[in-house]
């Protein structure tokens, strides 16, 4: 049976949603920079990044750049995608806008 037909409902929802794949997200630490946090945030914002500071000192940089493996049919490397993609749920970032969120609520 081809891999496409063996996908779980969660996998099919993730591939259909693709919200997680529309932006590149990176965590960085304020401690990496000699400049004040406000200057670091301004630096990335002027370059088109969305910044979400976290109380732990982490900064989440979101860059409007889709994954190079994203196609009209979903992830071209879904079966062999990186571990970070396998672990990521999307629920924390997108909440109810994540298609998997509806499935998760049904299961609870």
Secondary structure, 3 states (H helix, E strand, C coil): CCHHHHCCHHHHHHHHHCHHHCCEEEEEEHHHCCCCHHHHHHHHHCCCEEEEECCCCEEEEEECCCCCCEECCEECCHHHCCHHHHHCCCHHHHHHHCHHHHHHHHHC
